[in-house]
Amino acid sequence: MKSTLYLFLLIFFTISSANAQNLVLNPGFEDYKKLPCNLRRVNYLIEDYLQGWYSPTFGTPDIWISDRTKVCSSSTYSNGLPEARTGNFIVGMLNYLPYGGKIVREYMQISLKEKLRVGRIYHAEMYVFVDPFSSIRTNNLGMHFSTKPLRDSASYQLLAKPQINSQVVLKDTLRWQKVSGCFRADSSFSYLTIGNFIDDAHTRIERIIKPGYNAIEAYYLLDDILVSEAQTDELITAFDLGQDSTLCTEQTLKLLIPGQSGVRYRWQDGRVTSSYTVSQSGLYSVTATAGLCSVTDSIRVTIEPPVHLPADTVLCQGETLTLTPNYPAKRALLWSDGSQDSTLTVSQAGTYSVRVPSAFCPIADTITVRYDDCPGAVPNVFTPNGDGKNDAFVIPNIQSRPWRLEVYNRWGRRVYDARPYANDWRAEDVPSGVYYYGLTNDDLKRTIKGWVTVIKE
């Protein structure tokens, strides 16, 4: 997925915009002509209730009240909508609604307190909350500035080029999100219009499959609209971190941003450098800031993990070994014998390999398995009584490779230790009884434990 450049959300710095004059009249919708009580989101105009704001199309944005002390019914937050970000009022708008073979959108418009000055840089922002009961999410909620009012009272859509636009899909339902950006005024703009100005073909639609999401629409709530002259003479140059990338193990990716004088940078982990070296999978983003203006870009980096088989090993004749690769992802495996199972059982000497198919990296590992003669059946009794019969603790094949024998009495005290053992323990210094042994071979990384009864009578 292409990393999206956006002027949007989650600003990683705190800047007070109170020092700049807000050119929006009634930015939080708190100045009203009359209370919008007993309204059901249809057949009324916001200009009849709010100071300054009006609907420029056939659509009808809605006014919601979070102050339950007001004598209002359906226009209050009885349906679980969030509290206003500030004050008591918010406005809700449809950004996408299939209706009668058309796509319905709603807009709201206002005349600015003063005209924008040509050539100056302006900062604009609005706070957005996703209606939790809508089943559709979209991008392209924008702010368009014009010298004349945009009006089409017979239509549900206004197509234009917004100066500020949310290019990513707005879908976080848990909080108020800031959509913001900066632009240089190329005309004496006098009007601000908010809505979706991009045609349907270039508007992304994401459907939410979740119980209780019944309204087939994208409905967004707005609060705290701000337009002010930015505290900078330079517009931040847009940058691109590049395409989402996949790296192989031990590879790194260095993300570079062209430096700009007076611009501050902040990465997702708080770093403030103009470069960032990526060595782990994750989503990386950086925000460039100058005054009130900011530009953010992100890139997702995936590092293909390695696959590991056990170390080379030696088995005893007749034994089998089940190879289970250590690989964190659920991906197909291809073994050296052509099988694609999650494990491979080895019963013969040889070199075995496993490969994880990848379009980006060689992901494979091998193991060499050897077989050797190991001790045979260990006797559980011998009689060191000097009669020449069964006088020693004799273990078949014990001398095929070095084995260590340790013998302990019933109280855990070691009574015999031989490295390597040569089938010559005759229990000279111990009485009759039951003893516990351990046979160990370092090459085989194996220990055989058991017990043996010594009878001297």
C-alpha positions as CSV (number, residue, x, y, z in Angstrom):
1,M,0.0,0.0,0.0
2,K,1.4,3.4,-0.9
3,S,2.3,5.5,2.0
4,T,-0.2,8.3,2.1
5,L,0.8,11.9,2.6
6,Y,-1.7,13.6,4.7
7,L,-2.4,16.8,6.6
8,F,-4.1,15.0,9.3
9,L,-4.6,13.7,12.9
10,L,-2.4,13.1,15.9
11,I,-0.2,16.1,15.9
12,F,2.8,15.3,18.0
13,F,3.4,18.7,19.4
14,T,1.4,21.2,21.5
15,I,0.9,24.6,20.0
16,S,-1.6,27.1,21.3
17,S,-3.6,28.7,18.5
18,A,-5.2,31.1,20.9
19,N,-2.7,33.8,20.0
20,A,-3.8,33.9,16.4
21,Q,-7.1,35.4,15.4
22,N,-9.8,32.9,14.4
23,L,-11.4,34.1,11.2
24,V,-14.4,31.8,11.7
25,L,-17.5,33.3,13.2
26,N,-19.2,30.9,15.7
27,P,-16.4,28.2,15.4
28,G,-17.9,25.9,18.1
29,F,-21.6,26.5,17.1
30,E,-22.4,27.9,20.5
31,D,-24.1,31.1,19.2
32,Y,-27.6,30.1,18.2
33,K,-30.7,32.0,17.1
34,K,-33.0,29.5,18.8
35,L,-32.6,26.1,20.3
36,P,-33.0,23.3,17.7
37,C,-35.4,21.3,19.8
38,N,-37.6,18.4,18.6
39,L,-35.7,18.1,15.3
40,R,-35.2,14.8,13.6
41,R,-32.3,15.6,11.3
42,V,-34.6,16.4,8.3
43,N,-36.6,19.3,6.9
44,Y,-34.8,22.1,8.7
45,L,-31.9,24.4,7.9
46,I,-29.0,25.1,10.2
47,E,-29.2,28.8,9.2
48,D,-32.5,29.0,11.0
49,Y,-30.8,28.0,14.3
50,L,-27.0,28.8,14.2
51,Q,-25.4,32.2,13.8
52,G,-23.3,32.5,10.6
53,W,-23.5,28.9,9.3
54,Y,-25.8,27.7,6.5
55,S,-26.2,24.8,4.1
56,P,-25.2,25.6,0.5
57,T,-26.9,22.6,-1.1
58,F,-30.1,20.5,-0.8
59,G,-28.5,18.7,2.1
60,T,-29.4,19.5,5.7
61,P,-26.6,19.2,8.3
62,D,-27.8,18.4,11.8
63,I,-27.4,20.3,15.1
64,W,-26.8,18.2,18.2
65,I,-26.9,19.3,21.8
66,S,-24.9,17.7,24.7
67,D,-26.5,19.9,27.4
68,R,-29.2,17.7,28.8
69,T,-30.6,20.5,30.9
70,K,-32.0,22.1,27.7
71,V,-35.6,21.2,27.0
72,C,-34.9,19.2,23.9
73,S,-35.7,15.7,22.8
74,S,-34.4,14.0,19.7
75,S,-31.7,16.5,19.1
76,T,-29.9,15.6,22.3
77,Y,-27.4,12.9,22.8
78,S,-29.9,10.2,23.7
79,N,-28.6,7.9,21.0
80,G,-25.1,7.6,22.4
81,L,-23.3,10.2,20.4
82,P,-20.2,11.8,22.1
83,E,-20.1,14.9,24.1
84,A,-19.2,18.1,22.3
85,R,-15.5,18.7,22.3
86,T,-16.0,22.1,23.8
87,G,-19.3,23.8,24.8
88,N,-22.6,22.0,24.1
89,F,-23.2,22.1,20.4
90,I,-21.8,20.1,17.4
91,V,-22.9,19.7,13.8
92,G,-23.4,16.3,12.1
93,M,-23.0,15.8,8.3
94,L,-23.4,13.0,5.8
95,N,-20.2,12.4,3.9
96,Y,-21.6,9.5,1.9
97,L,-25.2,8.1,1.7
98,P,-26.5,5.9,-1.2
99,Y,-30.0,7.2,-1.7
100,G,-32.4,7.0,-4.7
101,G,-29.6,6.0,-7.1
102,K,-27.4,8.9,-6.0
103,I,-24.8,9.6,-3.4
104,V,-26.0,12.1,-0.9
105,R,-23.5,14.5,0.8
106,E,-24.0,17.4,3.1
107,Y,-22.1,20.7,3.4
108,M,-21.9,23.7,5.7
109,Q,-20.7,27.1,4.8
110,I,-19.8,30.4,6.4
111,S,-18.5,33.9,5.5
112,L,-15.2,34.6,7.1
113,K,-14.7,37.6,9.4
114,E,-12.3,39.1,6.9
115,K,-10.8,38.3,3.5
116,L,-7.6,36.2,3.4
117,R,-4.6,38.1,2.3
118,V,-3.1,37.0,-1.0
119,G,0.3,35.4,-0.6
120,R,0.0,34.8,3.1
121,I,0.0,31.3,4.7
122,Y,-3.1,30.2,6.6
123,H,-3.7,27.4,9.0
124,A,-7.1,25.7,9.1
125,E,-8.4,22.9,11.3
126,M,-11.5,21.2,12.4
127,Y,-12.2,18.4,14.9
128,V,-14.1,15.3,13.7
129,F,-15.8,12.5,15.5
130,V,-17.0,9.4,13.6
131,D,-20.6,8.5,14.3
132,P,-20.3,5.1,16.0
133,F,-23.6,3.9,14.4
134,S,-22.6,4.5,10.8
135,S,-21.5,1.4,8.8
136,I,-19.4,3.3,6.3
137,R,-16.1,5.2,6.6
138,T,-14.6,7.6,4.0
139,N,-11.8,9.9,3.3
140,N,-12.1,13.4,1.7
141,L,-13.6,15.4,4.4
142,G,-12.2,18.8,3.5
143,M,-12.2,22.6,3.8
144,H,-12.6,24.7,0.7
145,F,-11.9,28.4,0.6
146,S,-13.5,30.5,-2.2
147,T,-14.0,34.2,-3.1
148,K,-17.7,33.6,-3.7
149,P,-20.2,31.3,-2.0
150,L,-20.4,27.8,-3.4
151,R,-24.1,27.1,-3.8
152,D,-26.2,24.5,-5.5
153,S,-29.6,24.2,-3.8
154,A,-30.8,21.5,-6.3
155,S,-27.9,19.2,-5.7
156,Y,-26.3,17.0,-3.0
157,Q,-22.7,17.5,-4.2
158,L,-20.2,20.3,-4.6
159,L,-17.1,19.3,-6.6
160,A,-14.1,21.6,-6.1
161,K,-10.4,21.4,-5.0
162,P,-10.2,21.8,-1.2
163,Q,-7.2,23.5,0.2
164,I,-7.4,21.2,3.3
165,N,-8.5,17.5,2.8
166,S,-8.3,14.3,4.8
167,Q,-6.8,11.9,2.3
168,V,-6.9,9.0,4.7
169,V,-10.1,7.3,5.8
170,L,-11.6,8.7,9.0
171,K,-12.5,5.7,11.1
172,D,-11.5,6.1,14.7
173,T,-14.7,6.1,16.7
174,L,-13.2,6.6,20.1
175,R,-12.1,10.3,20.1
176,W,-12.2,13.6,18.5
177,Q,-9.6,13.8,15.6
178,K,-8.0,16.9,14.2
179,V,-8.0,17.4,10.5
180,S,-5.7,20.3,9.7
181,G,-3.2,21.8,7.3
182,C,-1.8,25.0,5.9
183,F,-2.0,26.6,2.5
184,R,-1.0,29.8,0.8
185,A,-3.9,32.0,-0.2
186,D,-3.7,32.7,-4.0
187,S,-6.9,34.8,-3.9
188,S,-8.8,37.0,-1.4
189,F,-10.9,34.1,-0.1
190,S,-14.0,35.2,1.8
191,Y,-15.9,31.9,2.3
192,L,-15.3,28.6,4.0
193,T,-17.2,25.5,3.0
194,I,-16.8,22.1,4.7
195,G,-17.7,18.7,3.2
196,N,-16.6,16.2,0.6
197,F,-15.5,17.9,-2.7
198,I,-14.0,14.9,-4.5
199,D,-15.9,12.8,-7.0
200,D,-17.3,9.4,-6.0
201,A,-14.7,7.6,-8.1
202,H,-11.8,9.1,-6.0
203,T,-13.5,8.7,-2.6
204,R,-12.5,5.7,-0.7
205,I,-15.3,3.7,1.0
206,E,-14.7,1.2,3.8
207,R,-17.6,-0.8,5.2
208,I,-17.7,-1.7,8.9
209,I,-19.0,-5.2,9.7
210,K,-20.0,-5.1,13.3
211,P,-23.2,-5.8,15.2
212,G,-25.2,-2.6,15.8
213,Y,-23.7,-0.7,12.9
214,N,-27.0,-0.3,11.0
215,A,-26.9,3.0,9.2
216,I,-25.6,2.6,5.7
217,E,-23.9,6.0,5.6
218,A,-20.7,7.8,6.6
219,Y,-21.8,10.4,9.2
220,Y,-19.3,12.7,10.8
221,L,-19.7,15.1,13.7
222,L,-17.8,18.5,13.7
223,D,-16.7,20.9,16.3
224,D,-14.2,23.8,16.9
225,I,-13.5,25.1,13.4
226,L,-10.4,27.3,13.1
227,V,-8.9,29.5,10.3
228,S,-6.0,31.8,11.2
229,E,-2.9,33.3,9.6
230,A,0.0,30.9,10.2
231,Q,3.1,32.0,12.1
232,T,5.5,31.3,9.3
233,D,6.5,32.8,6.0
234,E,7.4,29.4,4.4
235,L,5.0,26.7,3.5
236,I,6.4,23.3,4.4
237,T,7.5,21.3,1.4
238,A,5.7,18.1,1.0
239,F,7.8,15.0,1.4
240,D,7.4,11.3,0.7
241,L,8.9,8.5,2.9
242,G,8.4,6.1,0.0
243,Q,6.5,3.0,-0.7
244,D,5.7,0.5,2.1
245,S,8.8,-1.8,2.2
246,T,9.8,-5.3,3.1
247,L,13.3,-6.0,4.4
248,C,15.3,-9.2,5.0
249,T,16.7,-10.1,8.4
250,E,19.6,-7.8,9.4
251,Q,18.8,-5.3,6.7
252,T,17.9,-1.7,7.6
253,L,16.2,1.2,5.9
254,K,17.2,4.8,6.3
255,L,14.4,7.3,6.0
256,L,15.5,10.8,5.0
257,I,13.6,14.1,4.9
258,P,15.0,17.1,2.9
259,G,15.9,19.6,5.6
260,Q,14.1,22.9,5.7
261,S,15.1,26.0,7.6
262,G,12.9,26.6,10.6
263,V,11.1,23.3,10.3
264,R,10.9,20.9,13.3
265,Y,10.5,17.1,12.9
266,R,9.0,14.6,15.2
267,W,8.8,10.8,14.7
268,Q,6.3,8.4,16.1
269,D,8.6,7.6,19.0
270,G,9.5,11.2,19.8
271,R,12.8,11.5,18.0
272,V,13.4,14.9,16.5
273,T,15.9,14.2,13.7
274,S,15.5,14.6,10.0
275,S,16.5,10.9,9.4
276,Y,15.5,7.6,10.9
277,T,17.0,4.2,10.6
278,V,14.5,1.3,10.6
279,S,15.5,-2.1,11.8
280,Q,12.2,-3.5,13.1
281,S,8.8,-4.1,11.6
282,G,6.3,-1.4,12.3
283,L,4.5,1.8,11.1
284,Y,6.8,4.8,11.0
285,S,5.6,8.3,10.7
286,V,7.1,11.8,10.9
287,T,5.5,15.2,11.3
288,A,7.2,18.3,10.0
289,T,6.1,21.5,11.7
290,A,6.6,25.2,11.2
291,G,4.5,27.6,13.2
292,L,1.0,26.2,13.1
293,C,1.6,24.3,9.9
294,S,2.4,20.6,9.8
295,V,2.8,17.9,7.2
296,T,2.8,14.2,8.1
297,D,3.8,11.1,6.1
298,S,4.0,7.5,7.1
299,I,5.5,4.2,5.9
300,R,4.9,0.6,7.0
301,V,8.1,-1.6,7.1
302,T,7.9,-5.3,7.4
303,I,11.0,-7.3,8.2
304,E,10.9,-11.0,7.0
305,P,11.8,-13.1,10.1
306,P,14.4,-16.0,9.7
307,V,13.5,-19.6,10.0
308,H,15.5,-21.8,12.3
309,L,16.0,-25.6,12.5
310,P,17.8,-27.3,15.5
311,A,21.6,-27.6,15.4
312,D,23.3,-30.5,13.7
313,T,22.8,-33.6,15.7
314,V,23.7,-37.3,16.1
315,L,21.1,-39.9,16.7
316,C,21.3,-43.5,17.9
317,Q,20.4,-46.2,15.4
318,G,16.7,-46.7,15.2
319,E,15.8,-43.3,16.6
320,T,13.7,-40.7,14.7
321,L,13.8,-36.9,14.9
322,T,10.8,-34.6,14.2
323,L,11.9,-31.3,12.9
324,T,9.7,-28.4,13.8
325,P,10.9,-25.1,12.4
326,N,11.0,-22.0,14.6
327,Y,9.2,-19.5,12.5
328,P,6.9,-16.8,14.0
329,A,4.6,-16.3,11.0
330,K,2.0,-18.6,9.7
331,R,3.4,-19.3,6.2
332,A,3.8,-22.3,3.9
333,L,6.9,-24.4,4.4
334,L,8.8,-26.3,1.7
335,W,11.1,-29.1,2.8
336,S,14.0,-30.6,0.9
337,D,12.0,-33.7,0.1
338,G,9.3,-31.7,-1.5
339,S,6.8,-32.0,1.3
340,Q,4.9,-28.9,2.7
341,D,3.9,-30.2,6.1
342,S,4.5,-28.1,9.2
343,T,7.0,-30.8,10.4
344,L,9.4,-33.4,9.0
345,T,10.3,-36.7,10.6
346,V,13.9,-37.8,10.0
347,S,14.8,-41.5,10.2
348,Q,18.0,-41.6,8.1
349,A,21.3,-39.8,8.1
350,G,21.6,-36.8,5.8
351,T,21.2,-33.0,5.3
352,Y,17.7,-31.6,5.5
353,S,16.5,-28.1,4.7
354,V,13.3,-26.1,5.0
355,R,12.5,-23.0,3.0
356,V,9.8,-20.3,3.5
357,P,8.7,-19.0,0.1
358,S,9.1,-15.2,-0.1
359,A,9.1,-12.7,-2.9
360,F,11.6,-10.6,-1.0
361,C,14.1,-12.7,0.9
362,P,15.9,-16.1,0.9
363,I,14.4,-17.6,4.1
364,A,15.9,-21.1,4.7
365,D,17.9,-23.2,7.1
366,T,19.5,-26.7,7.1
367,I,20.4,-29.4,9.6
368,T,22.8,-32.4,9.2
369,V,21.7,-35.6,11.0
370,R,24.2,-38.5,11.6
371,Y,23.5,-41.9,13.1
372,D,25.8,-43.8,15.5
373,D,25.8,-47.0,17.5
374,C,24.6,-46.3,21.0
375,P,24.7,-48.4,24.1
376,G,22.4,-51.4,23.9
377,A,20.0,-52.7,26.6
378,V,21.5,-51.7,29.9
379,P,21.3,-54.6,32.4
380,N,19.4,-54.0,35.7
381,V,21.4,-56.5,37.8
382,F,24.9,-57.9,38.1
383,T,26.6,-60.1,40.7
384,P,30.2,-59.1,41.5
385,N,30.9,-62.1,43.8
386,G,34.1,-63.3,42.2
387,D,32.7,-66.4,40.5
388,G,33.8,-65.2,37.0
389,K,30.1,-64.8,35.9
390,N,28.5,-61.4,35.5
391,D,31.1,-59.8,37.8
392,A,31.1,-56.4,36.0
393,F,28.5,-53.9,35.0
394,V,28.7,-54.6,31.2
395,I,26.8,-52.4,28.8
396,P,26.6,-53.4,25.1
397,N,28.3,-50.9,22.6
398,I,29.5,-48.7,25.4
399,Q,32.9,-48.4,23.8
400,S,31.6,-47.2,20.3
401,R,32.2,-43.7,21.5
402,P,33.1,-42.1,24.9
403,W,30.4,-42.4,27.6
404,R,30.6,-41.2,31.1
405,L,29.1,-43.4,33.8
406,E,28.0,-41.9,37.2
407,V,26.6,-44.1,39.9
408,Y,24.7,-43.0,43.0
409,N,23.4,-44.8,46.1
410,R,19.9,-44.4,47.4
411,W,20.8,-41.3,49.5
412,G,22.1,-39.5,46.4
413,R,25.8,-39.8,47.1
414,R,28.0,-40.5,44.1
415,V,29.9,-43.8,44.6
416,Y,31.4,-44.2,41.1
417,D,32.5,-41.9,38.2
418,A,34.3,-43.0,35.1
419,R,35.1,-40.9,31.9
420,P,35.0,-42.8,29.6
421,Y,33.4,-46.0,31.0
422,A,35.1,-49.2,29.9
423,N,32.7,-51.9,31.3
424,D,34.9,-52.4,34.3
425,W,32.8,-51.3,37.4
426,R,32.7,-54.2,39.8
427,A,31.1,-52.4,42.8
428,E,34.2,-53.2,44.9
429,D,33.6,-50.4,47.5
430,V,29.8,-50.6,47.9
431,P,27.5,-53.2,49.5
432,S,24.7,-55.0,47.8
433,G,21.7,-52.9,46.9
434,V,20.0,-50.7,44.4
435,Y,22.0,-48.0,42.7
436,Y,21.1,-45.3,40.2
437,Y,23.2,-44.5,37.2
438,G,23.5,-41.9,34.5
439,L,25.2,-42.4,31.1
440,T,26.2,-39.2,29.4
441,N,27.6,-38.5,25.9
442,D,28.4,-34.9,25.0
443,D,28.6,-35.4,21.3
444,L,25.1,-36.9,21.2
445,K,23.9,-34.5,23.9
446,R,22.2,-37.4,25.5
447,T,21.9,-38.8,29.0
448,I,20.5,-42.3,29.8
449,K,19.3,-42.9,33.3
450,G,18.2,-46.0,35.1
451,W,18.9,-48.3,38.1
452,V,20.8,-51.5,38.7
453,T,20.8,-54.0,41.5
454,V,24.2,-55.2,42.9
455,I,24.1,-58.7,44.4
456,K,27.3,-59.9,46.1
457,E,26.1,-63.1,47.8
